[in-house]
Amino acid sequence: MVPYIIDMVRHLEVCSPGEFSICKAASVPPEKIIYSGVMKEEWDITEAVEYGVDIITAESPRQLRLIEKVCATKDCKAKVLLRLTSGNQFGMDQDTVVDLLKTLSDYPHVDFIGIHYFSGTQKSRSAKFDADKANVDGLLDAAKELGISIDFIEFGPGAAVEYFDKPSDEKDFENFAVAMEAISYFSSKVKLGIEMGRFIASTCGRFETTVKEIKQSRGINYVLVDGGIHHLNYFGQIQGMKIPDISISTVRATKDKYCIVGSLCTTADVLVREVELSSLQEGDVLTFHRCGAYSITEAPNHFLSRRMPAVYAESKAIGLKLLREGMESYKFNNEF
């Protein structure tokens, strides 16, 4: 998908060596890459520096030392964002960041340009953004006392996406309005880069799966589809207990209640526990909407070696374009 979005954004945040390889294969200009990720090693930092990425994030003092070491060896400088934590494994606490700011002269090959701050995703309550403001303000004030000006923040608001309760679009914009207050607050203080996260991508994807069998057991209509939780994973919910936005290829006058389950040999493979739909028949295609963020890559798609789905891109300009055929996953689980 990378070639289709590169002209729409200022930067792509690349969070792993694998994602970096995808960008290189797609010839993404190095000046469009922020090399991020919670885990970095000397070898992948070296690859990023050699490629000429625009910005590298440092999630720890160790990572900053590695960036300095690599750039000293290459006789170059790297633009670096120090990541401030919100209280989890990502980034560094305020005291650690301040200690690094005090010793920036020990890193002559590092060009400190600002702070990276992303506190979480699916945030819809103003209290969470108030905590963000307090956290970042604390660092800005501490840096100011050192005579250091922080002029740029890459801020991930983590605005919530409504996957299940309609009207989804309306609720999305209500959620973003809450996030926008924090964005405006920070933009009045510093130059701001916005990391949109799943909010910008979730509505851009859909998952299609075919009804293969319908059977009744103890009064429940079970619909077996050729997909499952190894293909479709909505964020942070007990998925089967929620009702996502679903459409059907053939709409009939009658309706029935169904439990939609997947192909895996586990009772966890429930896409929807109970939903009333237009009466279904074998061969009908169910389309699950608003699953453009992480769905297939976050799902356990190697589990039980079931087939992985085909992937398409679609737009007004290109129509529907096949990007990858469906593929067998057993190859990844086979030692031979």
N, C-alpha and C positions, 0 to 999 in steps of 0.2 A: 504493500500500500504506500510505501514511502515516496515513490516517484510522483504520486498523485497529489501529495500534500505539501511538498517541499517549497513550492512557490507561495503558499498561503501563510507561512509563518516566518518569524524572524529567526528563530532557532528551533532545532530539534533537541530535546533532552534525551541523551543516550545513557541507559542505566546498566549496561552490561557489555562485556566483550562481544557477545553474540549479536546484540543490537548494533554495536559498532560495525561488525562485519556486514550486517545488512545495509548499513548506510554506505559503507565503502563499495559494496557491490552495486549499489544504486547511484554511485558517483555523486553523493551528496557533497556539496562544497564544504571544505573544512571550516570556513568562517560561519557556517550555519549550525555548528555542532557545539553543544554543551556536554562535556563528558562527565556524567554524574554516576550515581550508584553507591550503595552502602559499602560494597566490598571492592577495593582496588588493590592491585599488586604492581610490582615494579614493571613486569613485562607488558601489562596492558596500558599502564601509564606511558610507557615508552612508545607503544604503537600509536597512542593518541597524540603524543608530542610530535612524533615523526610525521603523522598525517597532517599536523598543523591545526588541530581543533582550536576553536576560538577561546573557549573557557573550560577550565577543569574545576570541579568542586572538591573540597577537602572535607571529609567527614570526621577526621581525627588528626591529632598531631602526627601520628605515623604517616598518614597519607600526605600531609604537607611536607614531611621530610623526604618522602619518596619522590614527590614532584620536584623538589629542590635538587635532589640527587640526579634525577634523570635530566633535568634541564641544564645542570652544571656540566654533565657529561656531553650533552649535545651543544653546549655553549649558546643557549637561547633562554628566553624568558617565557613564562606561562602566565596568562591571566587566571586568577584563582578567586573563587567564592568560598568563604568559610561557612559551613553549614551549622546553623544554630538549632539545637534540639527543642522539641516541645515537651520532652519528658519520656522519650522512648529510645530505642536503639539507634535511631537516625541522628547523625550530627553530634554536636558537642554542647555541653552546658555553658552558661554565660561565663563562668569563671575560667573555663578552659579556653574559650574564644578570646577573652580579655588577655590571658597569659600569652597567647600567640600574637595578639596585636602588640603587646609590649616588646616582643622579640622579633619583629618582622625584619630587622636588620640582619638577623641570622639567616635570612632566606633571600639572598641577593638576586636569585633567578626567578623569584616569585613576584608577580605584579598583583598585589591585593586590590581587588576592584569592588568588593562588597560582600553581602551576606546572602546565603540561600536559606529560605525558611518555608517549610511545608509541614503543617502540623497534623494532617490527616485528611480523610476523604468523607464524603456524605455528611457534610456539616450543614445544618439548617438552623441552628439556634444561635442567637446573638451572643449568648454567654461564651460560646467557644471562640468567637471572634474577639470578644473582649479580652479573653485570655491571650490570644495572639498579640493583640496590641500591647498588653502589659509586658509580655515576654520580649518582644522586639524593642519596645521603648526602653526597657531596662538595659539592653545591650547598647542602644544608641547613646543613652546617658552615660554609661560606663566608658564608652569609647571617647565621648566628648571630654570627659574628665582627664583622659590621657592625651588630649590634644589631637585625636585622630577623628577625621570626618568619614563617616560611612555614607557614601553618596548613592549607592545602588543596592537594591534588594530584589532578588528573584523570589517572588512570593507566590506560593500555591494556595489559593483560598480554599480548595477542596469543596466547592459548592455541591450541594446534594442534587442527585438526579432521582426523579420519582419513577421507579420501575413498575409499581403495582397499582397505585391508587389514582384513578382518573379524577379530573382532567389533568393528565400528566404534564403537558406543555405549560399549562397555567401554573401548576405547582413548581415546575422547574424555575420559571421566572420569578416566582415568589421567593424561592430559595436563593436565587442569585441576587435578588435585591438585598437580602440580608448580608451576603458576602460583599456586595458592592459598597456598603458602608465602610467596611474595613479597607477595601481597595482604595477608596477615596481618601481615607484617613492617612494611609501610608504614602499615597502619591503626593499629598500635600507636604510631605517631609523629605522624600528622596525620589530619585528616578526609579521607576518600578518596571520590572519585568513580570508578566503574569504567566504562571504555569497552570493551564486550565484543567489538566487531569481528565477524569472520565466525563466531566460535564460537557466537553466539546465533542466527545466521540460516541457516547452511549446511544444517542438517537440515530446515529449514522449506520447502524447495523441491524440485520435481522437474521434469524435462523429458521431454515425450512426443514421439516422432517415429515416423513410419510407414515400414515397409519397402515400398519402391517397386519394387525389382528385386533379384534374386539371380543372380549370374553366376559362372562358374568360369573362372579364368585361371591357368595354370601350377600347377594343383593347389590353388589358394586359392579358397575360397568368399567372394566379395565381396558384402556386403550394402549396397545403396545406399539411404539413407534421405532423407527430404525435409527433414532438418535438417542439422547439421554444426557445424564449429568456429565458424561465425558466429552460432550460437545457444547453444552449450554450451562453456564454458571453465572447467575446474577449475583451481584455483590451483596455480601453481608446479611443474608436472610436465610431463614429456614425455608428453602426454596419451595418445597412441596406445599407449604401451608399458605403461600401467597398466590394470587392470581395475576399473572402478567398480561400484557396486551397481546391477545391472540386473534388471528384471523384464519379463515378456513377457505380452501379452494372452491368448495361447492356448498352453498348455503341452501338449506332445506327448510320447509315450513315448520316441521316438528322440532322439538328440542328434547334433550336428555341430559342427565348428570353423568359426568365421567371422572375417572381417575386416570390421568395421563402418566404412563410409566415408560421407561427406556429399555434398552437392550441388555443392560448389565445384570449379572447374577448377584445383586445385592438389594436388600429392601430399601436402601438409601436412594435408589435410582427412581425417584418420583419427581416429575416435572411440575405437576399440579395435583394436589391431593383431591380436590373436588371442585368442579367447575361445570356450569350449565352452558351447553353449546348447541348450535344447530346439529341435528342428528348426523352422526358420523358413519361412514362406510370405509371399508378397506380401500386403500388407494388415495383417499383424501390427503391433501397436503396441509399441515398446520404450520402457520408462520408465527414465530415469536418475535415481537418487535422490541426496540430499544435495548439491543444487546451488542452494540458496537464497541464497548469498552471491555477488553480483556476476555470476553466470554469464552472463546475456544482456547485461548492460550492460558487462561487461568483454570480451565477445566482439566480433570485428570484423563487426558485423551489417550494415554497408553494403557489405562486400566483394562485388564482382561483381553488386551490385544484386539479390541474391536476396531473396525475400519474408521479412519478419520475422514471428515467431510471435505467436499470440494469447497474452494473459496473463490468468490467472485468480487469484482469491483463494479460499481454502477454509478453512472452520472448521466446528465443530459448530453454531455459531449461525447461520451464513449459508449453509451448504452450499457448493456450487461456484458462484462468481459470476464472470461475464465482466467483466474490467476494461478490456480493449482488444482489439478485433478484430485478426486478422492484418493486416498492412499491407505495401504495396509500398515497398521502399527505393529504387527507381530515382528516385523524386521528389527525393530528397536529392542525387542524383548528376547530375541533369539541369539544364542551365543555363537551360532555357526554362520 
